[in-house]
Amino acid sequence: MADFVRGSPEGAFSSDVVAGIRMHRRVDSLTDKHPLVTEARKLFRYEYRRVAPITLDIIWDHFLSQHWDEFEKNYSLPEFVNFARNNIEPHLASTPEKFQELNSYLWSQDLLIRYADISCIANVLQSMAHRRPKLSALAGSYQDIENHYLDFEALFCQFYPEMMTLALNKRLLE
């Protein structure tokens, strides 16, 4: 939801939601500056570097979906998706409209589970490029994923555990 909230969330949401938005923003900020992410961005051709952060978000979700059982021992991916859905849906009415639309799409398409299939990633990037003309380069960025798939996977498998350790140890600094 943090991607759909502009400015300070205080006063607009409960303290738990505000804390979640702040944590999401810290994770985004730390991710953007992380050396492994910088290395991953360099794998994109020049004309796609502007959209590389978005493409990386999507491909990271792909690898997380693919490697879920290696990173998460307590829940299967379908169990986690159900847990998340059951915790989000009762509160959707008080969230930004675009976030509500995203959730409707995510749940109806079972997208978080389908992300394990690389062809789904191609379709997601194509769809995003079509819906937002300013992001039309997203469609072409998929070729860079294909060209450097194993490199992206290796970087993700280094990056994700680092981020999870920071989060679990409450060491995500602004």
Secondary structure, DSSP 8 states (H G I E B T S, - for coil): -GGG--S--BTTB-HHHHHHHHHHHHHHHHHHH-HHHHHHHTTS-GGGGGGHHHHHHHHHHHHHHHTHHHH-SSS-HHHHHHHHHHHHGGGGGGS-HHHHHHHHHHHHHTHHHHTTSHHHHHHHHHHHHHH-GGGTHHHHHHHHHHHTHHHHHHHHHHHHHHHHHHHHTT----
